[in-house]
C-alpha cells in the first residue's frame, strides 16, 4: 500500500513539474497567423466585448444581465476556438495518467 501511495505522489510531482516546464518553454512558440476572415470576426468580437464593458449595467434587469453574461461566455468561446489548439487541465492529465497506470 505504501508503494502505491509513494508511486502516486511521484507521478503527481512529475506531472506538475512537467506542466510548469512546458509552460515556461511555451513562450517562445510562434503564434499562427489568422486569415482575413478570422481577423474580421475577432475584431467584431472584440468590439462587442468593449461595447458590453462600456454599458451601464446598473439600469439593466436581472434577466438582461444574465443574457449579457451568457453572450460574453459565448464570445469568449468563439475567440478561443479561433486560436486553435487543445487545452488540458492538470486534473485531466492526472486522471489520464492514472487510467493508463491502471490499464498497464
C-alpha positions, 0 to 999 in steps of 0.5 A: 500500500505504501508503494502505491501511495509513494508511486502516486505522489511521484507521478503527481510531482512529475506531472506538475513539474512537467506542466510548469516546464512546458509552460515556461518553454511555451513562450517562445512558440510562434503564434499562427497567423489568422486569415482575413476572415478570422481577423474580421470576426475577432475584431467584431468580437472584440468590439462587442466585448468593449461595447458590453464593458462600456454599458451601464449595467446598473439600469439593466434587469436581472434577466438582461444581465444574465443574457449579457453574461451568457453572450460574453461566455459565448464570445469568449468561446468563439475567440478561443476556438479561433486560436486553435489548439487543445487545452488540458487541465492538470486534473485531466492529465492526472486522471489520464495518467492514472487510467493508463497506470491502471490499464498497464 
